[in-house]
């Protein structure tokens, strides 16, 4: 009887060890910095939890952990004034931080992250366009060019409508 139970118990423990907990893995590179710390912080409605932390070695890091559900979080480099929003799921991600040109920083992984990236690109383009319009508006106001002010106001409204339409189309897809 003991001879029969031992092999069965060994097989059961082996099978239990094969069952893995879902986890996320974020492999990152940092252009412009070689050493320091990096942490992945989740900012939740009810507070702030650190989900993972890794030391940067030769401009690279790997964060691992798991989340019970899809979670919005920020990937932050300690001591730097930049962070990346991430839709964190138990999946694999790659991150390329560019400290010299933050607009070139990229995070890729899941379909949800792709949608967030597209949404942020739409917002970024809209902010740049608004900045240009505001600059031209100030110049036209200083010159008291009412015709130019009217054209810029219409351009601003059109730009907002187009941006909103793109965002809504993204959500509906």
Order of alpha helices (4+ residues) and beta strands (2+ residues): alpha-beta-beta-beta-beta-beta-beta-beta-beta-alpha-alpha
